[in-house]
């Protein structure tokens, strides 16, 4: 099963609220996508092969299913954390 392994961008972190709405929507879609990846990897049989796509190319390499699952969960946690930070920033802006 090909896995895109969506990684957060290098500039991930706190963002000004000027462009947070599009960034928040983008994060939300990445979170949904990553949830699907984690769910698909979780439901695979033990003997199934998993492939990882080489970044910026159409080349795939055989990968370990448990490592991919663990990495995908970590990415999902990072995306959720960033999304929560943006929501918290918006709440503090509204309170002021």
Secondary structure as GFF3:
##gff-version 3
##sequence-region A 1 96
A	DSSP	beta_strand	2	3	.	.	.	ID=ss1
A	DSSP	alpha_helix	20	42	.	.	.	ID=ss2
A	DSSP	beta_strand	50	53	.	.	.	ID=ss3
A	DSSP	beta_strand	60	63	.	.	.	ID=ss4
A	DSSP	alpha_helix	65	95	.	.	.	ID=ss5
###
